[in-house]
Amino acid sequence: MRSLSADQLDALQEFINIGVGRAAGILNEMTDCRILLKIPLIEVFDIAQLQQKLKERFNSGYFSTVRLGFAGQFSGTAELLFPTESASTLISVLTGEAPDSPDLDAVKIGTLSEIGNIVINGVMGSISNLLSQHLRYAIPIYLEDTIQNLLLHNQRGHNATVFLLAQTRFEIKQLKVIGDIILIFEVSSFDALIEAIDRELGVPS
């Protein structure tokens, strides 16, 4: 797997921070809650490393994820991933629905899909705009499953896959709900992304 330089990682963090900042602004306007979205760390993994990382962060159990495919000069899948319990807490705070409400599941799917769409579009829009790359987007979908099944579903045939993990913290009125933004690329698409970053940084080809 291709290793990244400090400058390349810094650029990716800056792009994602800009996108997350825009998404937070939109979410703040849509709700009565002040939402802070923070990206403390960005790392690159293969599937085995990512599974281990997520297991260490969240233990086991089910996850709620919003998945959105993108295509263009580089293509792949972006996900906003939460432990299902954190997702329910987040949606309960945002909507006012009680955590044990029988209507929460339907509300959760719709609300989390909207949040995921805003956050993912903010991140990918920032990357594509700053690198002057046009991307096309699929319709976001909501899934709940174990992390192993969710990641295996993203393995594209027998092609090697690169996972870019951006650990995320949602802060709402002192409530801390953690989740992850995961960008998933085939190696060739990831190389195209890094080459575009190098051009932006003025690195000789």
Summary of the structure (lengths in Angstrom):
residues: 205
radius of gyration: 16.6
end to end distance: 19.3
largest distance: 57.9
contacts: 643
relative contact order: 0.23
helix: 48%
strand: 31%
